[in-house]
Amino acid sequence: MIDGQYLDELEKIFLKLSTQFPDNDVSLLRALIGNYGDRAVAQGLVEAKALGNSKEVASNMLSQQFEMWFTDKKSVNTVFKLLNLDKYTHAGFVTTSGLDVLEGYIKLVNSKTLYRNNDVSMLGTLVAKYGEKSVAKGLAEAKSVASTKDIATEMQTQQLNQWLKEGKSVDAVFTLLRLDEYPFAGVISSRGLDTLEQYITLFNRDKSAQESFFDAKTNKFTAIMARDLETTLLRQRIVTTISNKDGLKGLLNGNNLEKMDRYVMKLRTTHENNDISLLGALFAEYGENRIVYALTRAQNVESTKDTATNLLTRYKIPNWLKEGKSADDVIKLLKPDGTGKELLTHRALYTLEEYIMLYNRQTSVQTSFIKTVSKYFGGDAAFSIRLQGFKSDAITKKEAKRLQIELFRQGVTNVITSVKSKLNTLRLGKNIEAALESSSLAKMLKATDKLNKNNDASKQTWVIDTLITKYGDDAVTKALVNAKQTDHTNEVVTKLEKELFTRWRNKIQFPENVFSSLKILNEEDMVLRIGKIEVLSNYITFFNGKADQKETLYNVLSNGFANKNTALSTFAMAKKDPLTMKTATELETRVLLEKVSGKIVMAGGLEKVSMSDIKLSKLNEYVTTLGAKSENADISLLGALLIKNSDETIAKALVQAKHVASTKTIATDMQTQQFKMWLKEGKSVDDVVKLLKLDKAGDKVIRSRGLDTLEGYITLFNQKHDKSLHESFIGKISALFGGENKFAVKLEAFKVDQLWRNYANELQNKLFQKWKSEGLDSTAVISKVFNVRTTEKTTNEAIRLTANQFNTFLEKSENKVPNVVNPALS
């Protein structure tokens, strides 16, 4: 140990000498290092820092030593070796004073400009030498030692956060700590178990997840070992709880036995582990004979009588198993005859559940707990009614819900079994084509469709599987393609097609895989080839709806056929045949539009294309040529844009492009195309308001480019419909603000903003024109629009101002309103 006063005196002497002889290296630090070496001095100074009288001197000297190492260009790894931290064969390095020295030097290194962008970490240095597992183990051990607790806790937090940053799952950390390599009994005593629990806590907090401590082991142990580990740990928890409450003596006092039994039952439910029992924990801790004797005596005490009797009944379970008693026999022995709350809180039900679990383990017969209880109480219907009543009671709500879920699952299982049985015995004949017209098949499709809505993918039942098993994959696919050409099997075929698509997706069949499995390349029959391509097209749409990536029919066909033009040639030929003309034209349109869409993406997407007259013109010319060459009038630049963009996005982009001279003509034509497309689709003006999201814009609607689109659509809409169906542009905007009275007041507020003043004036003039056409004057506007009685005077300045301005408008009504450009469009 280095004494502080001695160090202080030596420091003064050497400081005086170094001042008198600055050219001589006579510092106390170098003198000490010369005699004892770098490592011994550094570790001695760390120890000296812990003493009150030497803390300041030792700290200063240690800082000088770090500066000297840095000046001598010693790396962190060099100091790591200098301190002999690389000599340990296990995680014991964590308890050495050398770790404090290394931490101090790393902080100095990181404070220098050279290393600021690439900080050195002590954790990283140790991991590089000993590996993550050894460091984690060492830190867990060091946390239990007072002298190293703080630094070990800090480093463990760093390590856990680093794992979290790297995206390590709980299962990955379980593997990293090699807990799966321990003998079963060794896991419980392993330091790694504590580290794993710490990481799970951090993981759940960061990910808002609910990882279970025991879930992490389920993937690594066999199911039995995982359950045994969980059971052992939970039994320890039960015994600890009992010990903290005066042990066995306290347990048998008052209602403690009943409380503990409920606590254990809650553990069983929470962890879904039927191996957990109060008897098992008590037997393991106190011995079987002692517990049976104590419970027998407890039967004579009023406060413990019922629970003790129940526990002793469970003790009889092994004998019942030996006697081969069925679940029905046992429930009659237990007699859970409660008619109210006691039914669901009756311990007999738990005893029955435990018996059935053990019974099923040792016999080939699999008895259902919920089915046994339901049968005892009069069947599913009667039991279900009782459970529904119990759900409204706070005491029985949780247990009633659990049993109700079990009852529902049992019902679903029964239906699935029934449906599968009917499917297996379904008489479909030898001909798949005839089978598709079978009324029995249609009924089964409806049944399975209804059933699958309430089940996850792993438990769903598919009619298509039965057909494929009976007739083969190729025959079923071919039959579906043919059947899609007729109307009377359309509904059945559509449902089967959806099942087929789901089957492909569950087997991770990508569209290019389906192209191969459909054998489109080798199909010589044109009707079948077009039919198969239609199936592929539908699957791509289905696939894109369920996957993140977006496949295109154009890409799949281009890659599938040896020649990229083969698909287009196929469509051209098929369009000449009345049987395939309609489908071939639709498929060709999709392919060509996807092709153009790809070129739009390469040109920079909608935003860049719509504002560039060169790009827009070239693409428009390309689309025109493509449509003429393929003799397909459905090919348009607008259609290609809709492949990757929404109606709303395109509409607003076209409005912007219309106000640029170089793109105005094409943009105007495309906008007209879009309006005609909406009319053809039967879109009302309200539909377009929602499509453009004007109803969600609030006050910002006044700045929306969608208003220009809406006005244009209303103009065309009114041209194509009877006058009785005509819509008013200004009326629709007013409705968005809650009516003409509120809109008129809002316009006065908008006119204050210089940016929007001109457009607000234009809208106000349109509103005034509407009032004029309705025969209103300024007085009538106040009474009919703003609902102010003629006998009253309004104090609302906005209303008065609007009325005065309307009066002025009427006086100048012969003058034309200038055509003002909406500033949102510029």
C-alpha positions in Angstrom: 0.0 0.0 0.0 1.3 3.5 -0.9 0.9 6.0 2.0 -0.6 9.4 1.0 1.7 11.6 3.1 4.8 9.9 1.8 3.6 10.4 -1.7 2.8 14.1 -1.0 6.3 14.7 0.4 8.0 13.0 -2.5 5.9 15.0 -4.9 7.1 18.3 -3.4 10.7 17.3 -3.6 10.6 16.1 -7.2 8.5 19.2 -8.2 11.2 21.5 -6.8 14.0 19.5 -8.5 12.1 19.5 -11.9 11.7 23.3 -11.6 15.4 23.9 -10.9 16.5 21.4 -13.6 13.8 21.4 -16.3 15.9 19.5 -18.8 16.2 16.5 -16.4 13.3 14.0 -16.3 13.1 13.7 -12.5 9.3 13.5 -12.0 8.2 11.4 -9.1 6.0 9.3 -11.4 8.9 8.3 -13.6 11.0 7.6 -10.6 8.3 5.2 -9.3 7.9 3.6 -12.7 11.6 3.1 -13.0 11.7 1.2 -9.7 8.4 -0.7 -9.8 7.2 -0.8 -13.4 4.1 0.7 -15.2 1.6 -2.0 -14.1 2.5 -2.0 -10.3 2.5 1.8 -10.1 -0.8 2.1 -11.9 -2.5 -0.5 -9.8 -1.0 1.0 -6.6 -2.3 4.4 -7.5 -5.8 3.0 -8.0 -5.6 1.5 -4.5 -4.2 4.8 -3.1 -7.2 6.7 -4.7 -9.4 4.8 -2.3 -7.6 6.4 0.8 -8.8 9.8 2.0 -5.3 11.3 2.5 -3.9 10.1 -0.8 -6.8 10.4 -3.1 -5.9 13.8 -4.7 -2.2 13.1 -5.2 -2.8 9.5 -6.5 -5.5 10.8 -8.9 -3.1 13.5 -10.3 -0.3 11.0 -10.7 -2.5 8.4 -12.4 -3.7 11.1 -14.8 0.0 12.0 -15.5 0.6 8.3 -16.2 -2.2 8.1 -18.7 -1.0 11.3 -20.4 2.5 9.7 -20.6 1.1 6.5 -22.1 -0.8 8.5 -24.7 2.2 10.6 -25.5 4.2 7.4 -26.0 1.4 6.3 -28.4 0.4 3.3 -26.3 -2.9 1.8 -27.7 -5.6 0.5 -25.5 -4.7 -3.1 -26.4 -1.1 -2.4 -25.4 -2.2 -1.1 -22.0 -4.6 -4.1 -21.7 -1.6 -6.4 -22.1 0.6 -4.2 -19.9 -1.9 -4.7 -17.1 -1.8 -8.5 -17.6 -5.5 -8.5 -18.3 -5.0 -10.9 -21.2 -3.5 -13.6 -18.9 -6.8 -14.7 -17.3 -8.2 -18.0 -18.4 -11.8 -17.2 -17.2 -13.9 -14.3 -16.3 -11.9 -13.4 -13.1 -10.4 -10.3 -14.8 -13.5 -8.4 -13.7 -12.4 -8.3 -10.0 -8.9 -6.9 -10.6 -7.8 -3.3 -10.0 -6.3 -3.3 -13.5 -9.9 -2.9 -14.8 -10.1 0.5 -13.1 -6.8 1.5 -14.7 -8.0 0.4 -18.2 -11.3 2.3 -17.7 -9.4 5.5 -16.8 -7.1 5.2 -19.8 -9.9 4.5 -22.2 -11.7 7.7 -21.0 -8.6 9.7 -21.7 -8.1 8.1 -25.2 -11.7 8.8 -26.1 -11.4 12.5 -25.0 -8.7 13.1 -27.5 -9.7 14.5 -30.9 -8.2 11.6 -32.8 -10.6 9.1 -31.3 -13.8 11.1 -31.0 -15.5 9.6 -34.1 -14.5 6.1 -33.1 -14.7 5.7 -29.4 -12.9 2.8 -27.7 -14.9 0.9 -25.2 -13.7 -1.1 -22.3 -16.5 -3.6 -22.8 -15.5 -4.0 -26.5 -11.8 -4.5 -25.5 -12.8 -7.3 -23.0 -15.3 -8.9 -25.4 -12.6 -9.0 -28.1 -10.3 -11.0 -25.7 -12.7 -13.2 -23.7 -15.9 -13.3 -25.8 -19.4 -12.1 -24.9 -20.3 -15.2 -22.8 -17.2 -15.0 -20.5 -17.6 -11.2 -20.1 -21.3 -11.6 -19.3 -20.5 -14.3 -16.8 -17.7 -12.3 -15.2 -19.9 -9.2 -14.9 -22.7 -11.3 -13.2 -20.1 -12.6 -10.7 -18.5 -9.2 -10.1 -21.9 -7.6 -9.3 -22.0 -9.8 -6.1 -18.7 -8.4 -4.9 -18.9 -5.0 -3.1 -15.6 -3.6 -4.5 -16.6 -4.3 -8.2 -20.4 -4.0 -8.0 -20.6 -0.5 -9.5 -18.3 -0.9 -12.4 -19.7 -4.4 -13.2 -23.3 -3.1 -13.1 -22.4 -0.2 -15.4 -20.7 -2.6 -17.9 -23.5 -5.1 -17.8 -26.0 -2.4 -18.7 -23.7 -1.4 -21.6 -23.6 -5.0 -22.8 -27.3 -5.5 -22.5 -27.9 -2.2 -24.4 -25.4 -3.3 -27.1 -27.3 -6.6 -27.6 -30.6 -4.6 -27.8 -29.0 -2.2 -30.4 -27.8 -5.2 -32.4 -31.4 -6.5 -32.5 -30.6 -9.7 -30.5 -33.8 -11.6 -29.6 -34.2 -13.2 -26.2 -33.7 -16.6 -27.8 -30.4 -15.4 -29.3 -29.2 -14.2 -25.9 -30.2 -17.6 -24.4 -28.0 -19.3 -27.0 -25.1 -16.7 -26.6 -25.0 -17.4 -22.8 -24.9 -21.2 -23.7 -27.6 -22.0 -21.2 -28.7 -24.7 -23.6 -25.4 -26.5 -23.0 -25.8 -26.9 -19.3 -27.1 -30.0 -17.6 -30.7 -29.4 -16.6 -29.9 -28.8 -12.9 -27.0 -26.5 -13.7 -29.2 -23.9 -15.5 -30.9 -22.9 -12.2 -27.6 -22.1 -10.5 -26.0 -20.4 -13.6 -25.1 -16.7 -13.4 -26.3 -16.5 -17.0 -29.9 -17.0 -15.8 -29.7 -13.7 -14.0 -28.2 -12.0 -17.1 -31.0 -13.4 -19.2 -33.7 -12.1 -16.9 -32.1 -8.6 -16.9 -32.1 -8.7 -20.7 -35.7 -9.8 -20.9 -36.8 -6.9 -18.7 -34.8 -4.4 -20.9 -36.1 -6.1 -24.1 -39.8 -5.9 -23.1 -39.4 -2.2 -22.0 -37.8 -1.2 -25.3 -39.9 -3.3 -27.7 -43.2 -3.0 -25.8 -43.2 -6.8 -26.1 -44.1 -9.5 -23.6 -41.3 -12.1 -23.8 -41.6 -14.7 -21.1 -38.6 -15.8 -19.1 -39.7 -19.4 -19.7 -40.5 -18.9 -23.4 -36.8 -18.3 -24.0 -36.0 -21.8 -22.9 -38.9 -23.6 -24.7 -37.0 -23.3 -28.0 -33.8 -24.7 -26.6 -34.8 -27.5 -24.2 -37.0 -30.4 -25.1 -40.6 -29.7 -24.1 -40.2 -32.0 -21.0 -37.0 -30.3 -19.9 -38.5 -26.9 -20.3 -41.5 -27.8 -18.3 -39.3 -29.4 -15.6 -37.2 -26.3 -15.3 -40.3 -24.1 -15.0 -41.8 -26.4 -12.5 -38.7 -26.4 -10.3 -38.4 -22.6 -10.3 -42.1 -22.1 -9.5 -41.9 -24.7 -6.7 -39.0 -22.7 -5.2 -41.2 -19.6 -5.5 -44.1 -21.3 -3.7 -41.8 -22.6 -0.9 -40.2 -19.2 -0.4 -43.6 -17.6 -0.1 -44.6 -20.2 2.5 -41.3 -19.7 4.4 -41.8 -16.0 4.5 -45.1 -16.5 6.2 -43.9 -18.6 9.2 -43.6 -21.9 7.2 -45.9 -24.9 7.6 -47.2 -23.6 10.9 -48.4 -20.3 9.4 -49.8 -22.1 6.3 -52.2 -24.1 8.5 -53.4 -21.0 10.4 -56.7 -19.4 9.5 -57.4 -19.1 5.8 -53.8 -19.1 4.7 -54.1 -22.6 3.3 -56.9 -21.6 1.1 -55.1 -18.4 0.0 -52.0 -20.3 -0.9 -54.0 -22.9 -2.9 -55.6 -20.0 -4.9 -52.1 -18.5 -5.4 -50.8 -21.8 -6.8 -53.8 -22.2 -9.0 -53.1 -18.7 -10.4 -49.5 -19.7 -11.1 -50.8 -22.8 -13.0 -53.1 -20.6 -15.2 -50.6 -17.8 -15.8 -47.8 -20.2 -16.8 -50.1 -22.8 -18.4 -48.3 -25.5 -16.4 -50.4 -28.2 -14.8 -47.4 -29.8 -13.1 -47.5 -27.0 -10.6 -49.4 -28.0 -7.4 -49.3 -27.0 -3.8 -49.0 -30.6 -2.8 -46.0 -31.1 -5.1 -44.2 -28.1 -3.5 -45.1 -29.2 0.0 -44.1 -32.8 -0.5 -40.7 -31.7 -2.0 -40.0 -29.4 0.9 -41.4 -31.2 3.9 -41.9 -34.8 2.9 -45.1 -36.7 2.0 -45.9 -38.3 5.3 -45.6 -35.1 7.3 -47.9 -33.2 4.9 -50.5 -35.9 4.7 -50.6 -36.1 8.6 -50.8 -32.2 8.8 -53.7 -32.0 6.3 -55.6 -34.9 8.0 -55.5 -32.9 11.2 -56.4 -29.7 9.3 -59.7 -31.4 8.2 -60.9 -31.1 11.8 -60.4 -27.3 11.9 -63.3 -25.2 10.4 -61.0 -22.6 8.7 -58.9 -25.2 6.9 -61.4 -28.1 6.5 -62.5 -27.6 2.9 -59.1 -26.8 1.4 -57.4 -29.7 3.3 -60.1 -32.1 2.2 -59.6 -31.0 -1.4 -55.8 -31.4 -1.2 -56.2 -34.9 0.2 -58.6 -35.7 -2.6 -55.9 -34.8 -5.1 -53.6 -37.1 -3.1 -55.9 -39.9 -4.1 -55.5 -39.3 -7.8 -52.7 -41.8 -8.3 -55.0 -44.5 -6.8 -57.8 -43.5 -9.2 -55.4 -43.8 -12.1 -54.4 -47.3 -11.0 -58.0 -48.3 -10.7 -58.6 -47.0 -14.3 -61.4 -44.6 -13.4 -62.6 -42.5 -16.3 -63.1 -38.7 -16.2 -66.9 -39.3 -15.9 -66.3 -41.5 -12.8 -64.1 -39.0 -11.1 -66.4 -36.0 -11.6 -69.2 -38.0 -10.0 -66.9 -38.8 -7.0 -66.0 -35.1 -6.7 -69.6 -33.9 -7.0 -69.1 -30.2 -8.0 -72.9 -29.6 -7.6 -72.7 -25.8 -7.0 -75.5 -23.8 -8.6 -74.0 -20.4 -8.2 -70.5 -18.9 -7.8 -69.3 -22.0 -6.0 -69.5 -23.8 -9.3 -66.6 -21.9 -10.8 -64.7 -21.5 -7.6 -65.1 -25.1 -6.6 -61.7 -26.8 -6.1 -63.1 -30.0 -7.5 -62.9 -28.6 -11.0 -59.2 -28.1 -10.6 -58.8 -31.6 -9.2 -60.7 -32.9 -12.2 -58.5 -31.0 -14.7 -55.4 -32.3 -13.0 -56.7 -35.9 -13.1 -57.6 -35.7 -16.8 -54.2 -34.3 -17.6 -52.5 -37.2 -15.9 -55.0 -39.7 -17.3 -54.3 -38.5 -20.9 -50.6 -38.9 -20.3 -50.7 -42.5 -19.4 -53.5 -43.7 -21.7 -54.0 -43.7 -25.5 -57.5 -42.2 -25.0 -57.5 -38.4 -25.0 -60.3 -37.1 -22.8 -61.5 -33.5 -22.9 -61.8 -31.6 -19.6 -64.3 -29.1 -21.0 -66.3 -31.8 -22.7 -66.5 -33.8 -19.4 -67.6 -30.8 -17.4 -70.1 -29.7 -20.0 -71.6 -33.1 -20.2 -72.0 -33.2 -16.4 -73.9 -30.0 -16.4 -76.3 -30.9 -19.1 -74.5 -30.3 -22.4 -72.8 -27.4 -24.2 -76.0 -25.3 -24.5 -76.9 -25.4 -20.8 -73.3 -25.0 -19.6 -72.8 -22.1 -22.0 -75.8 -20.2 -20.6 -74.4 -20.6 -17.1 -71.0 -19.4 -18.1 -72.5 -16.3 -19.7 -74.1 -15.4 -16.4 -70.9 -15.9 -14.4 -69.0 -13.5 -16.8 -71.0 -10.6 -15.3 -69.7 -11.4 -11.8 -66.3 -9.9 -10.8 -65.5 -13.0 -8.7 -66.2 -15.6 -11.4 -65.6 -13.5 -14.5 -62.0 -14.6 -15.2 -62.7 -18.3 -14.7 -65.9 -18.2 -16.7 -64.1 -16.5 -19.6 -61.4 -19.2 -19.6 -64.0 -22.0 -19.6 -66.1 -20.2 -22.2 -63.0 -20.0 -24.5 -62.3 -23.7 -23.9 -66.0 -24.5 -24.7 -65.8 -22.5 -27.9 -62.5 -24.2 -29.0 -64.2 -27.6 -28.4 -67.1 -26.6 -30.5 -64.8 -25.4 -33.3 -62.9 -28.7 -33.1 -66.1 -30.6 -33.4 -67.1 -28.6 -36.5 -63.7 -29.1 -38.1 -63.9 -32.8 -37.5 -67.3 -32.9 -39.0 -66.4 -30.9 -42.0 -63.3 -33.0 -42.7 -65.3 -36.1 -42.3 -67.8 -34.9 -44.8 -65.1 -33.8 -47.2 -63.5 -37.3 -47.1 -66.8 -38.9 -47.8 -67.9 -36.4 -50.4 -69.1 -38.2 -53.6 -67.6 -36.2 -56.4 -67.3 -38.9 -59.0 -64.3 -39.5 -61.3 -64.7 -36.4 -63.4 -63.3 -33.1 -61.9 -65.3 -31.0 -64.4 -68.6 -32.6 -63.1 -67.4 -32.2 -59.5 -67.2 -28.5 -60.0 -70.9 -28.3 -60.8 -71.9 -30.5 -57.8 -74.3 -28.8 -55.3 -72.6 -30.7 -52.5 -69.3 -29.0 -53.3 -70.9 -25.6 -53.2 -72.4 -26.4 -49.8 -69.0 -27.6 -48.5 -67.3 -24.4 -49.7 -69.8 -22.3 -47.8 -69.3 -24.4 -44.7 -65.5 -24.2 -44.8 -65.5 -20.5 -45.6 -67.6 -19.8 -42.5 -65.4 -22.1 -40.4 -62.1 -20.6 -41.6 -63.1 -17.1 -40.6 -62.8 -18.0 -37.0 -59.5 -20.0 -37.2 -55.9 -19.1 -37.8 -54.1 -20.4 -40.9 -52.7 -23.5 -39.2 -56.2 -24.8 -38.3 -58.1 -23.9 -41.5 -59.7 -26.5 -43.7 -59.7 -26.3 -47.5 -61.9 -28.0 -50.1 -59.2 -27.5 -52.7 -57.0 -29.9 -50.7 -59.6 -32.6 -51.0 -59.9 -32.1 -54.8 -56.1 -32.1 -55.3 -55.8 -35.3 -53.3 -58.5 -36.9 -55.4 -57.8 -35.6 -58.9 -54.2 -34.3 -58.8 -52.7 -30.8 -58.9 -52.6 -30.4 -62.7 -56.1 -31.7 -63.3 -57.7 -29.4 -60.7 -55.8 -26.3 -62.1 -56.8 -27.1 -65.7 -60.4 -27.6 -64.7 -60.5 -24.3 -62.9 -59.1 -22.5 -65.9 -61.7 -24.1 -68.2 -64.5 -23.5 -65.7 -63.8 -19.8 -65.5 -65.1 -19.5 -69.0 -68.6 -20.5 -67.9 -71.0 -18.6 -65.7 -72.9 -21.3 -63.8 -69.8 -22.5 -61.9 -68.3 -19.0 -61.5 -69.0 -18.6 -57.7 -67.7 -22.0 -56.9 -64.6 -21.6 -59.1 -63.9 -18.1 -57.6 -63.9 -19.6 -54.1 -61.7 -22.5 -55.2 -59.3 -20.2 -56.9 -59.0 -18.2 -53.7 -58.3 -21.4 -51.7 -55.7 -22.4 -54.4 -54.0 -19.0 -54.0 -53.9 -19.3 -50.2 -52.4 -22.8 -50.6 -49.7 -21.4 -52.9 -49.0 -18.5 -50.6 -48.7 -20.7 -47.5 -46.2 -22.9 -49.4 -44.3 -19.7 -50.2 -44.9 -20.0 -54.0 -43.8 -16.8 -55.7 -45.5 -15.7 -59.0 -42.5 -17.0 -61.0 -42.9 -20.4 -59.3 -46.6 -20.4 -60.2 -45.7 -19.6 -63.8 -43.6 -22.8 -63.9 -46.1 -24.9 -62.1 -48.9 -23.8 -64.4 -46.7 -24.9 -67.4 -47.7 -21.8 -69.3 -44.5 -22.0 -71.4 -45.4 -25.4 -72.9 -49.1 -24.9 -73.2 -50.1 -25.1 -76.9 -53.8 -24.8 -76.5 -54.4 -21.0 -76.8 -57.6 -21.0 -74.7 -55.8 -22.8 -71.9 -52.7 -20.6 -72.2 -54.7 -17.4 -71.9 -56.7 -19.0 -69.0 -53.6 -19.9 -67.1 -52.1 -16.5 -67.6 -55.3 -15.0 -66.2 -55.0 -17.3 -63.2 -51.3 -16.1 -62.8 -52.5 -12.5 -63.1 -55.1 -13.0 -60.4 -52.5 -14.7 -58.2 -50.1 -11.7 -58.6 -52.9 -9.4 -57.4 -53.6 -11.7 -54.5 -49.9 -12.1 -53.7 -49.2 -8.3 -53.8 -52.1 -7.8 -51.4 -50.5 -10.1 -48.8 -46.8 -9.4 -49.3 -44.6 -6.3 -49.0 -43.1 -6.6 -52.5 -45.0 -5.7 -55.6 -44.7 -8.2 -58.5 -45.9 -7.3 -62.0 -47.4 -9.6 -64.6 -45.1 -7.9 -67.2 -41.9 -8.9 -65.2 -43.1 -12.4 -64.5 -44.0 -13.1 -68.1 -40.8 -11.4 -69.4 -38.7 -13.7 -67.2 -40.8 -16.8 -67.8 -40.8 -16.7 -71.6 -37.5 -17.0 -73.4 -38.5 -14.0 -75.6 -39.9 -10.9 -74.0 -42.3 -10.4 -76.9 -43.8 -13.9 -76.6 -46.5 -12.8 -74.2 -47.5 -9.8 -76.4 -47.6 -12.1 -79.4 -49.8 -14.5 -77.5 -52.2 -11.8 -76.6 -52.3 -10.5 -80.2 -53.2 -14.0 -81.5 -55.7 -14.6 -78.7 -57.5 -11.3 -79.4 -58.5 -12.7 -82.8 -60.4 -15.5 -81.2 -63.9 -14.6 -79.8 -63.5 -17.1 -77.0 -60.3 -15.4 -75.6 -60.6 -11.8 -77.1 -61.9 -10.1 -73.9 -59.5 -11.8 -71.5 -56.5 -11.4 -73.8 -57.2 -7.7 -74.2 -57.5 -7.2 -70.4 -54.2 -9.1 -69.8 -52.5 -7.2 -72.6 -53.6 -3.9 -71.2 -52.3 -4.8 -67.8 -48.9 -5.9 -69.2 -48.5 -2.8 -71.4 -49.5 -0.4 -68.6 -47.0 -2.1 -66.3 -44.3 -1.8 -69.0 -45.0 2.0 -69.3 -45.1 2.3 -65.5 -41.6 0.9 -65.3 -40.4 3.6 -67.8 -42.1 6.3 -65.6 -40.2 5.0 -62.6 -37.0 5.1 -64.5 -37.8 8.7 -65.6 -38.0 9.8 -62.0 -41.6 9.0 -61.1 -44.8 11.1 -61.3 -43.5 14.2 -59.7 -40.6 14.7 -62.2 -42.5 13.4 -65.2 -45.5 15.7 -64.7 -43.4 18.8 -64.5 -41.1 18.1 -67.4 -42.6 18.8 -70.9 -39.9 16.7 -72.5 -40.4 13.6 -70.4 -44.2 14.0 -70.5 -44.3 14.4 -74.2 -41.9 11.5 -74.9 -43.9 9.2 -72.6 -47.2 10.3 -74.1 -45.8 9.7 -77.6 -44.5 6.3 -76.5 -47.9 5.3 -75.1 -49.7 6.4 -78.2 -47.4 4.4 -80.4 -47.7 1.3 -78.1 -51.5 1.5 -78.2 -51.6 1.9 -82.0 -49.2 -1.0 -82.5 -51.1 -3.3 -80.3 -54.5 -2.0 -81.5 -55.5 -1.5 -77.9 -57.4 1.7 -77.1 -57.2 1.1 -73.3 -53.5 1.9 -73.2 -53.0 5.4 -71.8 -50.4 7.3 -69.9 -53.0 7.9 -67.2 -53.5 4.2 -66.8 -49.8 3.6 -66.5 -49.5 6.3 -63.8 -52.3 4.6 -61.8 -50.2 1.4 -61.5 -47.9 3.1 -58.9 -49.9 6.2 -57.8 -53.3 6.9 -56.3 -56.1 8.9 -58.1 -55.6 11.7 -55.6 -51.9 12.0 -56.2 -52.3 12.1 -60.0 -55.1 14.5 -59.9 -53.2 17.1 -57.8 -50.1 16.6 -60.0 -52.1 17.3 -63.1 -53.5 20.5 -61.7 -50.0 21.7 -61.0 -48.8 20.6 -64.5 -51.7 22.6 -66.0 -50.3 25.8 -64.7 -47.0 25.2 -66.4 -47.1 26.4 -70.0 -45.0 23.6 -71.5 -47.0 20.8 -69.9 -50.5 22.5 -69.9 -51.9 20.8 -73.0 -51.0 17.2 -72.2 -51.9 17.7 -68.5 -55.3 19.1 -69.5 -56.0 16.1 -71.8 -55.0 13.6 -69.1 -57.2 15.4 -66.5 -60.1 15.1 -68.9 -59.3 11.4 -69.3 -59.3 11.0 -65.5 -62.7 12.7 -65.2 -64.2 10.5 -67.9 -62.8 7.4 -66.2 -64.4 8.5 -62.9 -67.7 9.1 -64.7 -67.5 5.6 -66.3 -66.9 4.1 -62.9 -70.0 5.9 -61.6 -68.2 8.2 -59.1 -70.5 10.8 -57.6 -69.2 14.3 -56.7 -69.2 13.2 -53.1 -67.1 10.2 -54.0 -64.5 12.5 -55.6 -64.6 14.8 -52.6 -63.6 11.8 -50.4 -61.1 10.5 -53.0 -59.3 13.8 -53.0 -59.5 13.8 -49.1 -61.1 17.3 -49.2 -63.5 16.2 -46.4 -60.5 15.6 -44.1 -58.5 18.8 -44.9 -60.4 21.3 -42.6 -59.4 24.9 -43.2 -56.5 23.8 -45.3 -58.9 22.8 -48.0 -58.7 26.4 -49.3 -55.1 25.7 -50.2 -55.7 22.3 -51.8 -55.0 21.7 -55.5 -57.9 19.3 -55.2 -60.4 22.2 -55.5 -59.4 22.8 -59.1 -59.9 19.1 -59.8 -63.3 19.1 -58.0 -64.5 22.1 -60.0 -63.4 20.5 -63.3 -65.1 17.2 -62.5 -68.4 19.0 -61.4 -68.4 20.8 -64.8 -68.1 17.6 -66.7 -70.5 15.8 -64.3 -73.2 18.4 -64.9 -72.7 18.2 -68.7 -73.3 14.4 -68.6 -76.3 14.4 -66.2 -79.9 15.8 -66.1 -80.3 19.2 -64.5 -82.1 17.6 -61.6 -78.8 15.8 -60.7 -76.5 18.9 -61.2 -74.1 19.7 -58.4 -72.8 23.1 -57.3 -69.0 23.6 -56.8 -69.5 26.4 -54.3 -72.2 24.5 -52.6 -69.9 21.5 -52.0 -67.1 23.7 -50.6 -69.6 25.5 -48.3 -70.8 22.1 -47.1 -67.2 21.2 -46.1 -67.2 24.2 -43.8 -70.6 23.4 -42.3 -72.8 25.5 -44.6 -72.8 28.8 -46.5 -73.1 31.0 -43.4 -69.9 29.5 -41.9 -68.1 29.4 -45.2 -68.9 33.1 -45.8 -67.4 34.0 -42.4 -64.3 31.9 -43.1 -63.8 33.7 -46.4 -63.5 37.0 -44.6 -60.7 35.4 -42.4 -59.0 34.0 -45.5 -59.0 37.4 -47.2 -56.8 38.7 -44.4 -53.9 36.5 -45.6 -52.3 38.2 -48.6 -51.3 34.9 -50.1 -54.9 33.7 -50.3 -56.7 36.9 -50.7 -57.3 36.8 -54.5 -58.5 33.2 -54.4 -60.8 33.9 -51.4 -62.3 36.9 -53.3 -62.9 34.6 -56.3 -64.7 32.0 -54.1 -66.7 34.8 -52.5 -67.8 36.1 -55.9 -68.9 32.5 -56.8 -70.8 32.3 -53.5 -72.4 35.7 -54.2 -73.3 34.6 -57.8 -75.1 31.6 -56.2 -77.1 33.9 -53.9 -77.9 36.2 -56.7 -79.2 33.2 -58.9 -81.4 32.3 -55.9 -82.9 35.8 -56.0 -81.4 36.9 -52.6 -80.5 40.4 -51.7 -78.3 41.6 -48.8 -81.3 41.7 -46.3 -82.4 38.2 -47.3 -78.9 36.9 -47.0 -78.7 38.1 -43.4 -82.1 36.4 -42.5 -82.0 33.3 -44.7 -78.3 32.4 -44.8 -77.1 33.7 -41.4 -80.5 33.1 -39.7 -80.7 36.6 -38.1 -84.2 37.8 -37.7 -85.2 40.9 -39.7 -86.3 42.6 -36.5 -82.8 42.2 -34.9 -79.5 43.8 -35.7 -76.4 41.6 -35.8 -73.3 42.7 -34.0 -71.2 40.1 -35.9 -68.8 42.2 -38.0 -68.1 39.4 -40.5 -71.8 39.0 -41.2 -72.3 42.7 -41.7 -69.2 43.0 -43.8 -70.3 40.1 -46.0 -73.8 41.5 -46.5 -72.4 44.9 -47.5 -70.0 43.3 -49.9 -72.8 41.3 -51.4 -74.8 44.5 -51.8 -71.9 46.0 -53.7 -71.6 42.9 -55.8 -75.3 43.2 -56.8 -74.8 46.8 -57.8 -71.9 45.8 -60.0 -73.4 42.6 -61.2 -73.1 43.6 -64.8 -69.3 43.6 -64.5 -67.5 40.3 -65.1 -65.5 38.7 -62.3 -61.8 38.5 -63.3 -60.4 35.0 -63.6 -58.2 34.6 -60.6 -55.6 31.8 -60.3 -55.7 29.8 -57.1 -52.3 30.6 -55.4 -52.1 26.9 -54.2 -51.6 25.9 -57.8 -48.6 28.2 -58.5 
